[in-house]
Amino acid sequence: MHDPHNLARYIREIPDFPEPGVGFKDLTPLLANHQAFTIAIAGLANIANDAPIDLVVGMESRGFLLGAPVALHLGAGFIPARKPGKLPGPIRTRSFALEYGTAQLEIHVDAIRAGQRVLIVDDVLATGGTARATAELVEDLGGVVHGFAFLMELEFLSGAKNIAAYPYTSLIRYP
């Protein structure tokens, strides 16, 4: 049995997925292990440092898997940041750059009230474009970004530069 405190042991690398040369970090083995999953959720919630968090925002789609339980752990609500066309009703959209092209995220315009403290949670900090766009959406709606919590960080992609104005934590780091 793996030590549940060594969370990296629960991340499976899938070579050449989704394209040749990419080593995809699969978190499903971590999710399947109750102890490791519990430790990961507590670790992600720890960045709150006992500060009151009103809402947790998770980005589609693996941010949902981590963000919702972090919200429960913190006694906060959960807000999904979705890909275009997934949310009914009035939305706010933010575009951001990807390595090849652009993408968008959307949040309901009434999801965040002015002054609410928000923790943003996702599975991986890579280039930081998705994280930065999510922070901008939160702030556009009047929310205050308390920080970011990531399960994994791909340090070689320097994504922390895109969120340098905010505190963040990552539980597993790949140099």
Secondary structure as a PSIPRED ss2 file (coil, helix, strand):
# PSIPRED VFORMAT (PSIPRED V4.0)

   1 M C   1.000  0.000  0.000
   2 H C   1.000  0.000  0.000
   3 D C   1.000  0.000  0.000
   4 P C   1.000  0.000  0.000
   5 H C   1.000  0.000  0.000
   6 N C   1.000  0.000  0.000
   7 L H   0.000  1.000  0.000
   8 A H   0.000  1.000  0.000
   9 R H   0.000  1.000  0.000
  10 Y H   0.000  1.000  0.000
  11 I C   1.000  0.000  0.000
  12 R E   0.000  0.000  1.000
  13 E E   0.000  0.000  1.000
  14 I E   0.000  0.000  1.000
  15 P E   0.000  0.000  1.000
  16 D C   1.000  0.000  0.000
  17 F C   1.000  0.000  0.000
  18 P C   1.000  0.000  0.000
  19 E C   1.000  0.000  0.000
  20 P C   1.000  0.000  0.000
  21 G C   1.000  0.000  0.000
  22 V C   1.000  0.000  0.000
  23 G E   0.000  0.000  1.000
  24 F E   0.000  0.000  1.000
  25 K E   0.000  0.000  1.000
  26 D E   0.000  0.000  1.000
  27 L C   1.000  0.000  0.000
  28 T H   0.000  1.000  0.000
  29 P H   0.000  1.000  0.000
  30 L H   0.000  1.000  0.000
  31 L H   0.000  1.000  0.000
  32 A H   0.000  1.000  0.000
  33 N C   1.000  0.000  0.000
  34 H H   0.000  1.000  0.000
  35 Q H   0.000  1.000  0.000
  36 A H   0.000  1.000  0.000
  37 F H   0.000  1.000  0.000
  38 T H   0.000  1.000  0.000
  39 I H   0.000  1.000  0.000
  40 A H   0.000  1.000  0.000
  41 I H   0.000  1.000  0.000
  42 A H   0.000  1.000  0.000
  43 G H   0.000  1.000  0.000
  44 L H   0.000  1.000  0.000
  45 A H   0.000  1.000  0.000
  46 N H   0.000  1.000  0.000
  47 I H   0.000  1.000  0.000
  48 A H   0.000  1.000  0.000
  49 N C   1.000  0.000  0.000
  50 D C   1.000  0.000  0.000
  51 A C   1.000  0.000  0.000
  52 P C   1.000  0.000  0.000
  53 I C   1.000  0.000  0.000
  54 D C   1.000  0.000  0.000
  55 L E   0.000  0.000  1.000
  56 V E   0.000  0.000  1.000
  57 V E   0.000  0.000  1.000
  58 G E   0.000  0.000  1.000
  59 M E   0.000  0.000  1.000
  60 E C   1.000  0.000  0.000
  61 S C   1.000  0.000  0.000
  62 R H   0.000  1.000  0.000
  63 G H   0.000  1.000  0.000
  64 F H   0.000  1.000  0.000
  65 L H   0.000  1.000  0.000
  66 L H   0.000  1.000  0.000
  67 G H   0.000  1.000  0.000
  68 A H   0.000  1.000  0.000
  69 P H   0.000  1.000  0.000
  70 V H   0.000  1.000  0.000
  71 A H   0.000  1.000  0.000
  72 L H   0.000  1.000  0.000
  73 H H   0.000  1.000  0.000
  74 L H   0.000  1.000  0.000
  75 G C   1.000  0.000  0.000
  76 A C   1.000  0.000  0.000
  77 G E   0.000  0.000  1.000
  78 F E   0.000  0.000  1.000
  79 I E   0.000  0.000  1.000
  80 P E   0.000  0.000  1.000
  81 A E   0.000  0.000  1.000
  82 R E   0.000  0.000  1.000
  83 K C   1.000  0.000  0.000
  84 P C   1.000  0.000  0.000
  85 G C   1.000  0.000  0.000
  86 K C   1.000  0.000  0.000
  87 L C   1.000  0.000  0.000
  88 P C   1.000  0.000  0.000
  89 G C   1.000  0.000  0.000
  90 P C   1.000  0.000  0.000
  91 I E   0.000  0.000  1.000
  92 R E   0.000  0.000  1.000
  93 T E   0.000  0.000  1.000
  94 R E   0.000  0.000  1.000
  95 S E   0.000  0.000  1.000
  96 F E   0.000  0.000  1.000
  97 A E   0.000  0.000  1.000
  98 L E   0.000  0.000  1.000
  99 E C   1.000  0.000  0.000
 100 Y C   1.000  0.000  0.000
 101 G E   0.000  0.000  1.000
 102 T E   0.000  0.000  1.000
 103 A E   0.000  0.000  1.000
 104 Q E   0.000  0.000  1.000
 105 L E   0.000  0.000  1.000
 106 E E   0.000  0.000  1.000
 107 I E   0.000  0.000  1.000
 108 H E   0.000  0.000  1.000
 109 V C   1.000  0.000  0.000
 110 D C   1.000  0.000  0.000
 111 A C   1.000  0.000  0.000
 112 I C   1.000  0.000  0.000
 113 R C   1.000  0.000  0.000
 114 A C   1.000  0.000  0.000
 115 G C   1.000  0.000  0.000
 116 Q C   1.000  0.000  0.000
 117 R E   0.000  0.000  1.000
 118 V E   0.000  0.000  1.000
 119 L E   0.000  0.000  1.000
 120 I E   0.000  0.000  1.000
 121 V E   0.000  0.000  1.000
 122 D E   0.000  0.000  1.000
 123 D E   0.000  0.000  1.000
 124 V E   0.000  0.000  1.000
 125 L E   0.000  0.000  1.000
 126 A C   1.000  0.000  0.000
 127 T C   1.000  0.000  0.000
 128 G C   1.000  0.000  0.000
 129 G H   0.000  1.000  0.000
 130 T H   0.000  1.000  0.000
 131 A H   0.000  1.000  0.000
 132 R H   0.000  1.000  0.000
 133 A H   0.000  1.000  0.000
 134 T H   0.000  1.000  0.000
 135 A H   0.000  1.000  0.000
 136 E H   0.000  1.000  0.000
 137 L H   0.000  1.000  0.000
 138 V H   0.000  1.000  0.000
 139 E H   0.000  1.000  0.000
 140 D H   0.000  1.000  0.000
 141 L C   1.000  0.000  0.000
 142 G C   1.000  0.000  0.000
 143 G C   1.000  0.000  0.000
 144 V E   0.000  0.000  1.000
 145 V E   0.000  0.000  1.000
 146 H E   0.000  0.000  1.000
 147 G E   0.000  0.000  1.000
 148 F E   0.000  0.000  1.000
 149 A E   0.000  0.000  1.000
 150 F E   0.000  0.000  1.000
 151 L E   0.000  0.000  1.000
 152 M E   0.000  0.000  1.000
 153 E E   0.000  0.000  1.000
 154 L E   0.000  0.000  1.000
 155 E H   0.000  1.000  0.000
 156 F H   0.000  1.000  0.000
 157 L H   0.000  1.000  0.000
 158 S C   1.000  0.000  0.000
 159 G H   0.000  1.000  0.000
 160 A H   0.000  1.000  0.000
 161 K H   0.000  1.000  0.000
 162 N H   0.000  1.000  0.000
 163 I H   0.000  1.000  0.000
 164 A C   1.000  0.000  0.000
 165 A C   1.000  0.000  0.000
 166 Y C   1.000  0.000  0.000
 167 P C   1.000  0.000  0.000
 168 Y E   0.000  0.000  1.000
 169 T E   0.000  0.000  1.000
 170 S E   0.000  0.000  1.000
 171 L E   0.000  0.000  1.000
 172 I E   0.000  0.000  1.000
 173 R E   0.000  0.000  1.000
 174 Y E   0.000  0.000  1.000
 175 P C   1.000  0.000  0.000
